[in-house]
Amino acid sequence: MSVKKNGKLGAGVLGYLISIDNGGTLTDVCATDGVTTIHTKTITTPHDLTECFIKSLEALSQKISGEVDVAELLASVDHIRYSTTQGTNAIVQRIGPRIGLLTDDENFHTLVFNAAPSLFESLVGDRVRVLPHDWRGNGRTDLVSAVSKLVSNGANRIVVALSGATVAEDEKAAKRLLYRAFPRHLLGAVPLLFSAELSQMGTPEQRAWASLINAFLHPAMEKFLYNAENKLRIHRAKNPLLIFRNDGNSTRVAKTVAVKTYSSGPQGGVVGGEVLLRHYGLEQAVSIDIGGTTTDIALFDRMEVKRQQFGEIEGAPVSISLSEIKSIGAGGGSIIRAENGIVKVGPESVGSVPGPACFARGGTQATITDALLVEGILDPASYFGGQMLLDRARAEKSIMTHVGDPLKLNMTQAIDAMMTAYQAKIAGELGIDKSTSKDTVLLAFGGAGPMSACGVAELAGMNTVLIPKYAAVFSAYGISFSDIQHSYVVELARQVDDALDCAKADLLEQARRGMLAEGFSLDECRLSYSLMTKNGSGFVRSALNGTHDRANSECWLELQATRPIEKIKLAGARCEETRKAVPDGVRAGRNDLPIFKLESLSPGDWFDGPCLVEEEFFTTYVRPGWRFSISENHDIFLRR
């Protein structure tokens, strides 16, 4: 490889594999050469995510070679996989184009609206036109009139979502008529999108909502991602940028559907969690991914997170599969205050600007970050790898102003009250469906996850916590286990003898073209067929065994074409306690705490709490009654 090594990467036989998770506050980076893995963080620049993308590569280049040289770094990169919050933030903030909806059934329009009224009002509003029932017999007149009225009403993207059993054929007919009626320059200015082209499975409402959200997200995603890919092209990267999706796999920018980027960051943590749980053979677990604003919670059963066949986005039903990830307003920047005699946590957050009071950027609200600093769990000099000095005096003032004085508590009591309320809010969501027990493992990651893991586990009645060695960048770490994959589905014709053979031939041709666009032949891919049979409001997936009963049921054939990418190699899974660790020092606080540097610990090392285990970007607080031990893979197990 051409990049100068700084003793960290370069021993592997692979080109670098880079994964980037762009969060709302921080952007995480993870890179491997097949033998060694390194990671870093940068501050997200929400005004220009392309700038943040390049800064991530600059930070990685600096860490690998000791100097910033993105072009030289990219000369040694095989693949870059990227996840962004752009789509999620656009939905939350309702920032996007004005969508028009063209349908053919007033009742259908009502069903779509009633599913998520607030979201519909923000995305579509009154930009709706319902075609008359005889629109097919009126040639293009009704269609042209409806589209013209939507454009006049301010729509700059139009979704055509028809209803009925022949929706695919009807939308194709509408598309032909509209493309003949309007000049190309108008269609370019106001794109037409057809629901059946995005997905033919699911209910009409699910297809309509998936199309509306996809249309809403597409412009911003397209602009940013193509800009990022163009930056790579300028630096002469070998391969196109890959976008990590919410189904756990990756595709190049041109082949990525915008709605598949929604909540893709948390999905990276899910993928990493499944990999780590399989590595250790841990059947039942619940994960907490604690960032600056939220905690994302996922339940693992038999080492997998349950997926909704047809998920929901902000309450809207969509025709795409989504992992069951619950998000609550509790993070390192969540505002904590006294209200009506009790301590309240979030959901409001101070964000990265102004941030917690201790950031000294003008913030005055109290947060758990301020409490952990005053408690002595965080080091004001080493926070965020030493890139951000924390102000203890400002933290103390915010705590007493918003919690201590209103509740007539001293500093120690106020901190205890804040930590209890914060951890209780998270713990209260873990066993809400009664599926967790003392044998369930708590997998804690994110920049703020390890600090509160023991307290949350105690309140939730759990006895074991697993802190990944890459906890601070765990979603980026999880992204690195994704492959390049495309899925194709086709409905099987009823009572046709060669329906299965015809469907397979159709899907193979789609897969051949799709993977060719990714730069691969089907010979390089793993092909997997499955049957999707209608069952109530959903579908049951089964393996294809060469036959199918198609007489009376709706049935679809799915082909998944996967081009594997090399993965991070994990070390052993044993976690035997062989040596009592020696602290690297002591951190002064309410109680002086022994402190251990994770990079200085060896597999088999252990120590009893209270103590701290620190990595460059996270701190694990081991509470009294808990013991930490280091596994062969250098992950941290906490047990009580």
C-alpha positions as CSV (number, residue, x, y, z in Angstrom):
1,M,0.0,0.0,0.0
2,S,1.1,3.5,-0.7
3,V,0.0,5.2,2.5
4,K,2.7,5.8,5.0
5,K,2.0,3.7,8.1
6,N,2.1,5.1,11.7
7,G,2.3,1.7,13.2
8,K,-1.4,1.2,13.1
9,L,-2.6,0.0,9.7
10,G,-0.9,-1.6,6.8
11,A,-0.1,-5.1,7.8
12,G,-3.1,-6.6,6.1
13,V,-3.4,-8.0,2.6
14,L,-6.6,-6.0,1.8
15,G,-7.0,-2.4,0.7
16,Y,-8.6,-0.3,3.5
17,L,-12.3,-0.9,4.2
18,I,-13.7,2.3,5.6
19,S,-17.1,2.8,7.3
20,I,-18.5,6.2,8.2
21,D,-21.6,6.8,10.4
22,N,-22.7,10.5,10.1
23,G,-24.7,11.3,13.2
24,G,-26.5,14.5,14.2
25,T,-23.7,15.6,16.6
26,L,-20.6,13.5,15.8
27,T,-19.5,11.5,12.8
28,D,-17.8,8.2,13.5
29,V,-15.2,6.5,11.4
30,C,-13.9,2.9,11.4
31,A,-11.3,1.4,9.1
32,T,-9.6,-2.0,8.7
33,D,-7.0,-3.5,6.5
34,G,-8.2,-7.1,7.3
35,V,-5.9,-7.4,10.3
36,T,-5.9,-4.2,12.3
37,T,-8.9,-1.8,12.9
38,I,-8.7,1.8,13.9
39,H,-11.3,4.5,14.6
40,T,-11.8,8.2,15.1
41,K,-14.5,10.8,15.4
42,T,-15.2,14.3,13.9
43,I,-17.8,16.9,14.7
44,T,-20.7,16.8,12.3
45,T,-21.1,20.0,10.1
46,P,-24.9,20.0,9.5
47,H,-24.7,23.1,7.2
48,D,-22.6,21.0,4.8
49,L,-22.4,17.2,5.2
50,T,-20.0,16.9,2.3
51,E,-17.5,19.0,4.3
52,C,-18.0,16.6,7.2
53,F,-17.5,13.6,4.9
54,I,-14.1,14.9,3.8
55,K,-13.1,15.9,7.3
56,S,-13.8,12.3,8.4
57,L,-11.3,11.1,5.7
58,E,-8.8,13.7,6.7
59,A,-9.0,12.6,10.4
60,L,-8.5,9.0,9.3
61,S,-5.6,9.9,7.1
62,Q,-4.0,11.8,10.0
63,K,-4.4,8.9,12.3
64,I,-3.0,6.3,9.9
65,S,-0.1,8.2,8.4
66,G,0.5,11.1,10.8
67,E,-0.4,13.7,8.1
68,V,-3.5,14.7,6.1
69,D,-3.4,13.4,2.6
70,V,-6.8,12.2,1.4
71,A,-5.7,11.4,-2.1
72,E,-3.0,9.1,-0.8
73,L,-5.3,7.5,1.6
74,L,-7.9,6.8,-1.1
75,A,-5.3,5.2,-3.3
76,S,-5.3,2.4,-0.8
77,V,-9.0,2.1,-0.2
78,D,-11.1,-0.7,-1.5
79,H,-14.5,0.4,-0.3
80,I,-16.1,3.2,1.7
81,R,-19.5,2.5,3.2
82,Y,-21.4,5.4,4.5
83,S,-24.5,6.0,6.6
84,T,-26.1,9.4,7.1
85,T,-28.8,11.0,9.3
86,Q,-29.7,13.3,6.4
87,G,-32.9,11.4,5.7
88,T,-33.9,10.9,9.3
89,N,-33.3,14.6,10.1
90,A,-35.3,15.7,7.1
91,I,-38.3,13.8,8.3
92,V,-37.9,15.0,11.9
93,Q,-37.4,18.6,10.9
94,R,-39.9,18.4,7.9
95,I,-37.4,20.0,5.6
96,G,-37.9,18.9,2.0
97,P,-39.8,19.5,-1.3
98,R,-43.5,20.1,-1.6
99,I,-45.1,16.7,-2.6
100,G,-48.2,16.4,-4.7
101,L,-50.3,13.2,-4.5
102,L,-52.3,11.9,-7.5
103,T,-54.7,9.0,-6.7
104,D,-57.9,7.5,-8.0
105,D,-60.0,6.9,-4.9
106,E,-61.2,9.4,-2.3
107,N,-61.4,6.7,0.3
108,F,-57.9,5.7,-0.4
109,H,-56.7,9.3,0.1
110,T,-58.5,9.3,3.4
111,L,-56.8,6.1,4.5
112,V,-53.4,7.5,3.7
113,F,-54.1,10.8,5.5
114,N,-55.5,9.1,8.6
115,A,-52.5,6.9,9.0
116,A,-50.3,9.8,9.9
117,P,-52.2,13.2,9.7
118,S,-49.3,15.4,11.0
119,L,-46.8,13.9,8.6
120,F,-49.2,14.1,5.7
121,E,-50.0,17.7,6.4
122,S,-46.2,18.5,6.4
123,L,-45.3,16.6,3.2
124,V,-48.5,17.0,1.1
125,G,-51.0,19.3,2.7
126,D,-53.8,20.2,0.2
127,R,-51.7,19.2,-2.8
128,V,-54.0,16.2,-3.6
129,R,-56.0,15.4,-6.7
130,V,-58.4,12.4,-7.0
131,L,-59.0,11.1,-10.5
132,P,-62.6,10.2,-11.6
133,H,-63.4,6.5,-11.7
134,D,-63.6,6.7,-15.5
135,W,-60.2,8.3,-16.0
136,R,-58.9,5.4,-18.1
137,G,-61.6,6.0,-20.7
138,N,-60.9,9.7,-21.0
139,G,-57.5,9.3,-22.5
140,R,-55.0,11.7,-21.0
141,T,-57.4,14.6,-20.3
142,D,-58.1,13.8,-16.6
143,L,-54.4,12.9,-15.9
144,V,-53.0,16.1,-17.6
145,S,-55.5,18.3,-15.8
146,A,-54.8,16.7,-12.4
147,V,-51.0,17.1,-12.8
148,S,-51.3,20.7,-14.0
149,K,-53.4,21.6,-11.0
150,L,-50.9,20.0,-8.6
151,V,-48.1,22.0,-10.2
152,S,-50.1,25.2,-10.0
153,N,-50.7,24.4,-6.3
154,G,-47.0,24.4,-5.7
155,A,-46.0,20.7,-6.0
156,N,-42.4,20.2,-7.1
157,R,-42.6,16.4,-7.0
158,I,-45.7,14.3,-7.7
159,V,-46.4,10.8,-6.5
160,V,-48.9,8.8,-8.5
161,A,-50.3,6.2,-6.1
162,L,-53.3,4.4,-7.6
163,S,-55.4,1.7,-5.9
164,G,-57.1,-1.5,-6.9
165,A,-55.9,-5.0,-8.0
166,T,-54.3,-3.8,-11.2
167,V,-52.3,-1.0,-9.7
168,A,-49.1,-1.9,-11.5
169,E,-50.7,-2.0,-15.0
170,D,-52.7,1.2,-14.3
171,E,-49.7,3.2,-13.1
172,K,-47.8,2.0,-16.2
173,A,-50.6,3.2,-18.4
174,A,-50.7,6.6,-16.6
175,K,-47.0,6.9,-17.0
176,R,-47.2,6.4,-20.7
177,L,-50.0,8.9,-21.1
178,L,-48.3,11.6,-19.0
179,Y,-44.9,11.2,-20.6
180,R,-46.5,11.7,-24.0
181,A,-48.5,14.7,-22.7
182,F,-45.8,16.7,-21.1
183,P,-42.5,18.0,-22.6
184,R,-39.3,16.5,-21.1
185,H,-38.2,19.8,-19.6
186,L,-41.4,20.0,-17.4
187,L,-41.0,16.4,-16.3
188,G,-37.4,17.2,-15.3
189,A,-38.5,20.2,-13.3
190,V,-41.4,18.3,-11.6
191,P,-40.6,14.6,-11.4
192,L,-43.3,12.1,-11.5
193,L,-42.9,9.1,-9.2
194,F,-45.1,5.9,-9.3
195,S,-45.8,3.9,-6.2
196,A,-45.7,0.4,-7.9
197,E,-42.2,1.1,-9.3
198,L,-40.9,1.5,-5.7
199,S,-42.7,-1.6,-4.3
200,Q,-45.5,-3.8,-5.4
201,M,-45.9,-5.6,-2.1
202,G,-47.8,-4.3,0.9
203,T,-51.1,-2.5,1.1
204,P,-51.9,0.4,-1.1
205,E,-51.5,2.8,1.9
206,Q,-48.1,1.3,2.7
207,R,-46.9,1.7,-1.0
208,A,-48.3,5.3,-1.1
209,W,-46.5,6.3,2.1
210,A,-43.2,4.7,1.1
211,S,-43.4,6.6,-2.2
212,L,-44.3,9.9,-0.5
213,I,-41.4,9.6,2.0
214,N,-39.0,8.5,-0.7
215,A,-40.0,11.5,-2.9
216,F,-39.6,13.8,0.1
217,L,-36.1,12.5,1.0
218,H,-34.7,12.1,-2.5
219,P,-33.6,15.6,-3.5
220,A,-31.5,16.3,-0.4
221,M,-30.0,12.8,-0.4
222,E,-29.3,13.0,-4.1
223,K,-27.5,16.3,-3.9
224,F,-25.4,15.5,-0.9
225,L,-24.5,11.9,-1.8
226,Y,-23.6,12.7,-5.4
227,N,-21.5,15.6,-4.1
228,A,-19.7,13.3,-1.7
229,E,-19.1,10.7,-4.5
230,N,-17.8,13.5,-6.8
231,K,-15.3,14.4,-4.1
232,L,-14.1,10.8,-4.1
233,R,-13.9,10.9,-7.9
234,I,-11.7,14.1,-7.8
235,H,-9.4,12.3,-5.4
236,R,-9.4,9.3,-7.8
237,A,-10.9,6.7,-5.5
238,K,-10.9,3.2,-7.0
239,N,-14.5,2.3,-6.3
240,P,-17.8,4.2,-6.0
241,L,-19.1,5.3,-2.6
242,L,-21.4,2.7,-1.0
243,I,-24.5,3.8,1.0
244,F,-25.5,1.7,4.0
245,R,-29.2,1.1,4.1
246,N,-31.7,0.3,6.8
247,D,-31.9,-3.3,5.6
248,G,-28.3,-3.9,6.7
249,N,-26.6,-4.0,3.3
250,S,-25.0,-1.5,1.0
251,T,-25.4,-0.2,-2.6
252,R,-23.7,2.5,-4.7
253,V,-25.3,6.0,-4.7
254,A,-27.0,5.6,-8.1
255,K,-28.7,2.3,-6.9
256,T,-29.8,3.5,-3.5
257,V,-33.5,4.3,-2.8
258,A,-33.8,7.4,-0.6
259,V,-36.3,5.8,1.8
260,K,-33.8,3.0,2.5
261,T,-31.5,5.5,4.2
262,Y,-34.0,6.4,6.9
263,S,-32.7,5.2,10.3
264,S,-29.7,3.5,8.7
265,G,-27.3,4.7,11.4
266,P,-29.1,2.7,14.2
267,Q,-29.2,-0.3,11.9
268,G,-25.4,-0.2,11.9
269,G,-25.5,-0.8,15.6
270,V,-28.0,-3.6,15.1
271,V,-25.7,-5.4,12.6
272,G,-22.7,-5.0,14.9
273,G,-24.8,-6.3,17.8
274,E,-25.8,-9.4,15.9
275,V,-22.2,-10.0,14.9
276,L,-20.9,-9.6,18.5
277,L,-23.7,-11.7,20.1
278,R,-23.1,-14.6,17.6
279,H,-19.4,-14.4,18.4
280,Y,-20.0,-14.9,22.1
281,G,-23.1,-17.2,21.7
282,L,-25.3,-14.8,23.7
283,E,-29.0,-15.7,22.8
284,Q,-30.9,-12.9,24.5
285,A,-29.8,-9.3,24.7
286,V,-31.1,-5.8,24.6
287,S,-29.0,-2.9,23.3
288,I,-28.8,0.7,24.3
289,D,-27.2,3.1,21.9
290,I,-26.9,6.4,23.8
291,G,-25.9,9.4,21.8
292,G,-26.2,13.1,22.4
293,T,-30.0,13.4,22.0
294,T,-31.6,9.9,22.0
295,T,-31.2,6.4,23.2
296,D,-32.0,3.8,20.6
297,I,-33.1,0.4,22.0
298,A,-33.2,-2.9,20.2
299,L,-34.2,-6.3,21.5
300,F,-32.2,-9.4,20.3
301,D,-33.8,-12.8,20.4
302,R,-31.7,-15.8,19.3
303,M,-29.0,-13.2,18.5
304,E,-31.2,-11.3,16.0
305,V,-33.3,-8.2,16.1
306,K,-36.9,-8.6,15.0
307,R,-37.8,-6.9,11.8
308,Q,-41.2,-5.6,10.8
309,Q,-42.0,-6.9,7.4
310,F,-43.7,-3.6,6.7
311,G,-42.4,-0.9,9.1
312,E,-43.5,2.5,10.2
313,I,-41.8,5.9,9.8
314,E,-43.1,8.6,12.1
315,G,-46.4,6.6,12.4
316,A,-46.8,6.2,8.7
317,P,-47.0,2.6,7.4
318,V,-44.5,1.8,4.7
319,S,-44.0,-1.1,2.3
320,I,-40.3,-1.7,3.3
321,S,-38.9,-3.8,6.1
322,L,-37.5,-2.1,9.2
323,S,-35.8,-3.4,12.3
324,E,-37.8,-2.8,15.5
325,I,-35.7,0.0,17.0
326,K,-37.3,2.2,19.7
327,S,-35.9,5.7,20.2
328,I,-36.4,7.7,23.4
329,G,-35.4,11.3,24.3
330,A,-32.6,10.6,26.7
331,G,-29.0,11.3,25.7
332,G,-25.8,13.0,26.9
333,G,-27.3,16.4,25.9
334,S,-30.9,15.8,27.1
335,I,-32.0,18.7,29.3
336,I,-32.5,17.7,33.0
337,R,-34.5,20.0,35.2
338,A,-36.7,20.1,38.3
339,E,-40.4,20.3,37.4
340,N,-43.3,20.1,39.8
341,G,-41.0,18.7,42.5
342,I,-39.4,15.9,40.5
343,V,-36.5,15.5,38.1
344,K,-37.5,15.5,34.4
345,V,-35.2,14.2,31.6
346,G,-35.6,15.4,28.0
347,P,-36.9,14.9,25.5
348,E,-35.5,18.3,24.6
349,S,-31.8,18.4,24.0
350,V,-29.1,21.1,23.9
351,G,-27.5,19.5,20.8
352,S,-23.9,20.1,19.9
353,V,-24.4,23.9,19.9
354,P,-24.6,25.3,22.5
355,G,-24.3,21.9,24.1
356,P,-24.1,21.0,27.8
357,A,-23.1,23.8,30.1
358,C,-19.7,22.2,30.6
359,F,-18.9,22.7,26.9
360,A,-18.6,26.4,27.6
361,R,-20.3,27.3,24.3
362,G,-23.0,29.4,25.8
363,G,-25.2,26.6,27.1
364,T,-26.7,26.9,30.6
365,Q,-29.0,23.9,30.9
366,A,-28.1,21.0,33.0
367,T,-27.4,17.6,31.4
368,I,-26.1,14.2,32.4
369,T,-22.8,15.1,30.9
370,D,-22.5,18.0,33.4
371,A,-23.4,15.6,36.3
372,L,-20.9,13.0,35.2
373,L,-18.2,15.6,35.0
374,V,-18.8,17.0,38.5
375,E,-19.1,13.4,39.8
376,G,-15.6,12.7,38.6
377,I,-16.5,10.0,36.0
378,L,-15.5,12.2,33.1
379,D,-12.1,13.8,32.8
380,P,-12.3,17.5,31.7
381,A,-8.9,17.2,30.0
382,S,-9.4,13.9,28.0
383,Y,-13.1,14.2,26.9
384,F,-13.5,13.5,23.2
385,G,-10.0,12.4,22.9
386,G,-8.7,15.6,24.4
387,Q,-10.2,17.7,21.6
388,M,-12.7,19.4,23.9
389,L,-11.9,20.8,27.3
390,L,-14.8,20.7,29.8
391,D,-15.6,23.5,32.3
392,R,-16.5,22.1,35.7
393,A,-17.6,25.4,37.2
394,R,-20.2,25.9,34.5
395,A,-21.5,22.4,35.0
396,E,-21.8,22.9,38.8
397,K,-23.8,26.2,38.3
398,S,-26.2,24.6,35.8
399,I,-26.8,21.6,38.2
400,M,-27.6,23.8,41.1
401,T,-29.7,26.3,39.1
402,H,-32.0,23.8,37.4
403,V,-32.0,20.9,39.9
404,G,-30.3,21.5,43.2
405,D,-31.8,24.9,44.3
406,P,-35.4,24.2,43.1
407,L,-35.5,20.9,45.0
408,K,-33.4,22.2,48.0
409,L,-30.7,19.6,47.4
410,N,-26.9,20.0,47.8
411,M,-24.6,19.2,44.9
412,T,-24.1,15.5,45.8
413,Q,-27.9,15.0,46.2
414,A,-28.7,16.8,43.0
415,I,-26.2,14.7,41.0
416,D,-27.6,11.5,42.5
417,A,-31.2,12.6,41.6
418,M,-30.1,13.4,38.0
419,M,-28.4,10.1,37.5
420,T,-31.2,8.1,39.0
421,A,-33.9,9.9,36.8
422,Y,-31.8,9.5,33.7
423,Q,-31.0,5.8,34.1
424,A,-34.5,5.1,35.2
425,K,-36.0,6.6,32.1
426,I,-33.8,4.3,29.9
427,A,-34.3,1.2,32.1
428,G,-38.0,1.7,32.2
429,E,-38.1,1.2,28.4
430,L,-36.0,-2.0,28.3
431,G,-38.5,-4.5,29.8
432,I,-41.6,-2.8,28.7
433,D,-42.8,-5.9,26.8
434,K,-41.7,-8.2,29.7
435,S,-39.3,-10.0,27.4
436,T,-36.1,-9.2,29.4
437,S,-34.9,-11.0,32.5
438,K,-31.8,-11.2,34.8
439,D,-30.3,-13.5,32.2
440,T,-30.7,-10.9,29.4
441,V,-27.4,-9.3,28.4
442,L,-27.3,-5.5,28.2
443,L,-25.2,-4.4,25.1
444,A,-24.2,-0.8,25.7
445,F,-22.6,1.5,23.2
446,G,-22.6,4.9,21.7
447,G,-20.5,7.7,23.2
448,A,-22.7,7.9,26.4
449,G,-23.7,4.2,26.7
450,P,-20.9,2.8,28.8
451,M,-21.0,5.5,31.4
452,S,-24.6,4.6,32.5
453,A,-24.7,0.9,31.6
454,C,-24.3,-0.6,35.1
455,G,-26.9,1.8,36.6
456,V,-29.4,1.0,33.8
457,A,-28.8,-2.7,34.1
458,E,-29.3,-2.6,37.9
459,L,-32.6,-0.8,37.5
460,A,-33.7,-3.2,34.8
461,G,-32.8,-6.3,36.8
462,M,-29.9,-7.4,34.5
463,N,-26.6,-8.9,35.7
464,T,-24.4,-8.8,32.7
465,V,-23.3,-5.9,30.5
466,L,-21.2,-6.1,27.3
467,I,-19.3,-3.0,26.2
468,P,-17.7,-3.4,22.7
469,K,-14.2,-2.2,22.4
470,Y,-15.4,0.1,19.6
471,A,-18.4,1.2,21.6
472,A,-18.0,4.9,20.8
473,V,-18.1,4.2,17.0
474,F,-20.2,1.0,17.1
475,S,-22.7,1.9,14.4
476,A,-19.8,2.6,12.0
477,Y,-18.2,-0.7,13.2
478,G,-21.5,-2.5,12.4
479,I,-21.6,-1.0,8.9
480,S,-18.3,-2.7,8.2
481,F,-20.1,-6.1,8.2
482,S,-22.5,-5.2,5.4
483,D,-22.3,-6.6,1.9
484,I,-23.4,-5.2,-1.5
485,Q,-26.9,-6.6,-2.0
486,H,-30.0,-6.1,-4.1
487,S,-33.4,-7.8,-3.7
488,Y,-35.8,-8.4,-6.6
489,V,-39.4,-9.7,-6.3
490,V,-42.0,-10.8,-8.9
491,E,-45.5,-12.0,-8.4
492,L,-46.1,-15.6,-9.5
493,A,-48.8,-16.1,-12.1
494,R,-51.7,-18.2,-10.9
495,Q,-52.2,-21.7,-12.3
496,V,-49.5,-21.4,-14.9
497,D,-47.3,-24.4,-15.2
498,D,-44.0,-22.7,-15.9
499,A,-44.7,-19.6,-13.7
500,L,-41.8,-20.4,-11.4
501,D,-39.3,-20.9,-14.2
502,C,-40.5,-17.7,-15.9
503,A,-40.2,-15.7,-12.7
504,K,-36.7,-17.0,-12.0
505,A,-35.6,-16.0,-15.5
506,D,-37.0,-12.6,-15.0
507,L,-35.4,-12.1,-11.6
508,L,-32.0,-13.4,-12.8
509,E,-32.0,-10.8,-15.6
510,Q,-32.9,-8.0,-13.2
511,A,-30.2,-9.1,-10.9
512,R,-27.6,-9.4,-13.7
513,R,-28.3,-5.8,-14.8
514,G,-28.4,-4.5,-11.2
515,M,-25.1,-6.1,-10.1
516,L,-23.5,-5.1,-13.4
517,A,-24.3,-1.5,-12.4
518,E,-22.4,-2.1,-9.2
519,G,-19.4,-3.4,-11.2
520,F,-19.9,-7.1,-10.6
521,S,-21.0,-10.2,-12.5
522,L,-23.5,-12.6,-11.1
523,D,-20.7,-15.2,-10.9
524,E,-19.2,-13.1,-8.1
525,C,-22.5,-13.0,-6.2
526,R,-24.3,-15.3,-3.8
527,L,-27.9,-15.9,-5.0
528,S,-30.8,-16.9,-2.7
529,Y,-34.4,-17.5,-3.6
530,S,-37.4,-17.5,-1.3
531,L,-41.2,-17.5,-1.5
532,M,-43.4,-14.9,0.0
533,T,-46.9,-16.1,0.5
534,K,-49.8,-13.9,1.5
535,N,-51.0,-14.5,5.1
536,G,-53.5,-12.0,6.5
537,S,-52.0,-8.5,6.3
538,G,-48.5,-9.8,5.8
539,F,-46.4,-12.4,4.0
540,V,-44.8,-15.6,5.2
541,R,-41.3,-16.2,3.9
542,S,-40.2,-19.8,3.1
543,A,-37.3,-21.4,1.3
544,L,-37.8,-22.3,-2.4
545,N,-37.9,-26.1,-2.7
546,G,-38.7,-26.3,-6.4
547,T,-42.5,-26.2,-6.1
548,H,-45.2,-23.9,-4.9
549,D,-48.9,-24.0,-4.3
550,R,-50.2,-21.1,-6.4
551,A,-53.9,-22.1,-6.8
552,N,-55.5,-19.9,-4.2
553,S,-52.9,-17.7,-2.6
554,E,-51.0,-14.5,-3.5
555,C,-47.4,-15.5,-3.8
556,W,-44.2,-13.7,-4.7
557,L,-40.7,-15.0,-5.6
558,E,-37.8,-13.0,-4.2
559,L,-34.2,-13.2,-5.3
560,Q,-31.4,-11.7,-3.2
561,A,-28.1,-11.1,-5.0
562,T,-25.2,-10.6,-2.6
563,R,-21.7,-9.6,-3.4
564,P,-19.7,-10.3,-0.2
565,I,-17.1,-7.8,1.0
566,E,-14.2,-8.7,3.3
567,K,-15.1,-8.2,7.0
568,I,-13.3,-7.1,10.2
569,K,-11.7,-10.2,11.8
570,L,-12.7,-10.9,15.4
571,A,-10.3,-12.4,18.0
572,G,-11.3,-15.2,20.3
573,A,-14.5,-15.4,22.4
574,R,-13.2,-16.6,25.7
575,C,-13.3,-14.2,28.7
576,E,-11.4,-16.0,31.5
577,E,-10.3,-14.0,34.6
578,T,-6.6,-14.7,34.9
579,R,-5.0,-11.6,36.3
580,K,-6.1,-8.8,38.6
581,A,-5.4,-5.6,36.6
582,V,-3.2,-2.8,37.9
583,P,-4.7,0.7,37.6
584,D,-3.1,3.3,35.4
585,G,-4.0,6.0,37.9
586,V,-6.8,7.5,40.0
587,R,-9.4,10.1,39.1
588,A,-10.4,12.4,41.8
589,G,-14.1,13.0,42.5
590,R,-16.7,12.4,45.2
591,N,-14.9,9.0,45.5
592,D,-11.4,8.6,44.1
593,L,-11.8,6.0,41.4
594,P,-9.1,3.7,40.0
595,I,-8.8,4.3,36.3
596,F,-7.7,1.8,33.6
597,K,-6.8,2.5,30.0
598,L,-8.5,0.0,27.7
599,E,-5.5,-0.2,25.4
600,S,-3.3,-1.1,28.4
601,L,-5.5,-4.0,29.5
602,S,-4.9,-7.6,28.3
603,P,-7.4,-10.5,27.8
604,G,-8.1,-12.1,31.1
605,D,-7.6,-8.9,33.1
606,W,-10.3,-8.1,35.8
607,F,-11.0,-5.7,38.6
608,D,-13.8,-4.9,41.0
609,G,-15.7,-1.7,41.0
610,P,-16.0,1.1,41.7
611,C,-13.6,2.0,38.9
612,L,-13.3,3.5,35.4
613,V,-12.2,1.9,32.2
614,E,-11.4,4.5,29.5
615,E,-10.9,4.4,25.8
616,E,-10.1,7.5,23.7
617,F,-13.8,8.3,23.0
618,F,-15.7,6.6,25.9
619,T,-15.7,6.0,29.6
620,T,-17.1,2.9,31.3
621,Y,-18.2,3.4,34.9
622,V,-18.0,0.2,36.8
623,R,-20.3,0.6,39.8
624,P,-19.8,-0.9,43.3
625,G,-20.8,-4.6,43.2
626,W,-19.7,-5.0,39.6
627,R,-16.5,-6.5,38.1
628,F,-15.1,-5.9,34.7
629,S,-13.1,-8.5,32.7
630,I,-11.5,-8.3,29.3
631,S,-12.3,-10.9,26.6
632,E,-9.9,-12.2,23.9
633,N,-11.6,-9.8,21.5
634,H,-10.8,-7.0,23.9
635,D,-14.4,-6.3,24.7
636,I,-15.4,-5.4,28.2
637,F,-17.8,-7.7,30.2
638,L,-19.3,-6.3,33.3
639,R,-20.9,-8.8,35.8
640,R,-22.5,-8.4,39.2
